[in-house]
Amino acid sequence: MPVSFERIVFAVIALAAAALFGSTFSEEYDVPSFGGDVSTVFTPRIFLGLVFLLSLLLLITAKASGETEASGDKTLRIGAAELRRLLAVGAVCLAVALALPHAGFVAAAAPGMFLFCLFFGYRGWTTLTLTSVLGPFAVWYLFSRLLELPLPETDWISF
C-alpha cells in the first residue's frame, strides 16, 4: 500500500498521543485533587484520547499517494531526509513522554525542546540552549508553584 505524507504524520501523532495518554496512569500523576473526586489528569486524558481517536480516523481516511495520482491530484511527496526528521521528532516525543515520570518535567522537557528545535532547523545555539532550559523551568514554576498544579518531579531534581 502506498504511503502518503499525511498517513505518516497521523501515525506519529497517534503514537505520541497514545504514549502521553498511557503515561498519565503512572503513580507520579496520582496526586490529591482540588477537593473533588476527579483526578488532576482527567481533562488531559480526554484531550489526549480525542487526539488519538481523531488521528486514527484521519489515518484511516487519508488518501494514499497512489490513489491521488489516479485522480490527477497532486500530493506532497516526502523524501528520505524529511522522513528521518519526522521519525526523529516522533522518537523525541515518545522519549519525553516516557521520561516524564522518571526524570521529572524539567529534566525531560529541556532536552526534548532542544532536540525539537534542532530537528526543525533552528541553529541559534545560545538562544536555543537558554530557551530549552529556561522555558521548561518557567512552565514548571508557573504550574507547580503559582497555579499549584503539580508537574512530575524527582528527588534528584527538585526545586
matplotlib code that plots the C-alpha trace (Angstrom):
import matplotlib.pyplot as plt

x = [0.0, 1.4, 2.3, 1.5, 3.0, -0.4, -0.6, 2.9, 2.1, -1.2, 0.5, 3.2, 0.6, -1.5, 1.6, 2.6, -0.9, -1.1, 2.3, 1.3, -2.1, -0.5, 2.0, -0.9, -1.7, 1.6, 1.9, 3.6, 0.3, -1.7, -1.8, -4.6, -7.1, -8.8, -11.4, -13.3, -13.5, -11.9, -8.2, -5.9, -5.2, -8.9, -9.0, -5.7, -6.8, -9.9, -7.9, -5.2, -7.9, -9.6, -6.2, -5.6, -9.0, -9.0, -5.6, -6.6, -9.7, -7.6, -5.0, -7.7, -9.4, -6.2, -5.6, -2.5, -0.2, -1.1, -4.8, -4.5, -2.3, -5.0, -7.5, -5.0, -4.5, -1.0, 0.3, 3.0, 5.9, 8.1, 11.8, 14.2, 15.5, 12.0, 11.0, 14.1, 13.3, 9.6, 10.6, 13.2, 10.6, 8.3, 11.0, 11.8, 8.2, 8.0, 11.2, 9.9, 6.6, 8.4, 11.0, 8.5, 7.6, 11.2, 13.2, 10.6, 9.2, 12.2, 14.7, 12.6, 11.3, 14.6, 16.4, 13.2, 12.6, 16.3, 16.0, 12.7, 14.1, 17.3, 15.4, 13.2, 16.4, 16.9, 20.7, 21.0, 22.9, 22.9, 19.2, 18.3, 20.2, 18.8, 15.2, 15.4, 16.5, 14.5, 11.3, 10.5, 11.6, 9.3, 6.4, 7.1, 7.3, 4.0, 2.1, 3.7, 4.3, 1.9, -1.1, -0.4, -0.9, 1.9, 4.1, 6.3, 9.4, 12.1, 14.2, 17.4, 15.9, 13.5, 13.2]
y = [0.0, 3.4, 5.7, 9.4, 12.1, 12.6, 9.0, 9.2, 12.4, 11.0, 7.8, 9.7, 11.9, 8.8, 7.1, 10.2, 10.7, 7.1, 7.3, 10.5, 9.1, 5.9, 8.0, 9.7, 6.4, 6.3, 6.8, 10.2, 11.6, 10.2, 13.5, 15.0, 16.9, 20.2, 18.8, 16.8, 13.2, 14.0, 13.4, 16.3, 14.4, 13.9, 16.7, 15.9, 12.3, 13.5, 15.7, 13.0, 10.4, 12.7, 13.5, 9.8, 8.9, 11.8, 11.0, 7.3, 8.5, 10.7, 8.0, 5.6, 8.2, 9.8, 9.0, 7.1, 8.7, 6.2, 6.8, 10.5, 10.2, 8.3, 11.1, 13.7, 15.4, 16.5, 15.0, 16.2, 13.7, 13.1, 12.5, 10.4, 13.4, 14.6, 11.1, 10.8, 14.2, 13.2, 9.9, 11.6, 14.1, 11.2, 9.4, 12.5, 13.0, 9.3, 9.6, 12.8, 11.0, 8.0, 10.1, 12.4, 10.1, 9.1, 12.3, 15.0, 17.7, 20.0, 17.2, 15.6, 18.7, 20.6, 18.1, 17.4, 21.1, 21.4, 18.4, 19.6, 23.0, 21.4, 18.9, 21.8, 23.6, 26.3, 26.8, 29.8, 27.9, 30.4, 31.2, 27.5, 26.5, 29.2, 28.7, 25.0, 25.3, 28.4, 27.6, 24.2, 25.7, 28.7, 26.4, 24.1, 27.1, 28.6, 25.3, 23.8, 26.9, 29.6, 27.6, 24.7, 22.1, 19.7, 18.5, 15.4, 15.9, 13.6, 13.6, 14.4, 17.4, 19.1, 22.9]
z = [0.0, -0.9, 2.0, 1.9, 4.0, 5.7, 6.8, 8.3, 10.2, 11.5, 12.6, 14.5, 16.2, 17.2, 18.7, 20.6, 22.0, 23.0, 24.8, 26.6, 27.5, 28.9, 31.0, 32.8, 34.6, 36.5, 40.2, 39.7, 38.5, 41.4, 43.4, 45.6, 43.6, 44.4, 46.7, 44.1, 43.0, 39.7, 39.1, 38.0, 34.8, 33.9, 31.3, 29.7, 29.3, 27.5, 25.2, 24.5, 23.9, 21.4, 19.7, 19.4, 18.0, 15.6, 14.3, 13.8, 11.9, 9.7, 9.3, 8.0, 5.7, 4.3, 0.7, -0.2, -2.8, -5.4, -5.0, -5.6, -8.6, -10.4, -9.8, -11.0, -7.6, -6.7, -3.4, -1.1, -1.5, 1.4, 0.8, 2.9, 4.8, 5.7, 6.8, 9.0, 10.6, 11.1, 12.7, 14.9, 16.2, 16.9, 18.8, 20.8, 21.7, 22.8, 24.8, 26.6, 27.4, 28.8, 30.7, 32.4, 35.3, 35.9, 35.3, 36.1, 33.9, 33.6, 33.1, 30.4, 28.6, 28.4, 26.1, 24.3, 23.5, 22.4, 20.1, 18.6, 17.7, 16.4, 14.2, 12.8, 11.7, 14.4, 14.8, 17.2, 19.8, 22.6, 22.2, 21.7, 24.8, 27.0, 25.8, 26.2, 29.8, 30.9, 29.0, 30.7, 34.1, 33.6, 32.7, 35.7, 38.0, 36.7, 37.1, 40.2, 42.3, 41.1, 40.0, 42.4, 39.6, 40.2, 37.3, 37.7, 39.8, 41.1, 44.2, 42.3, 40.5, 42.9, 43.3]

ax = plt.figure().add_subplot(projection="3d")
ax.plot(x, y, z, "-o")
ax.set_aspect("equal")
plt.show()
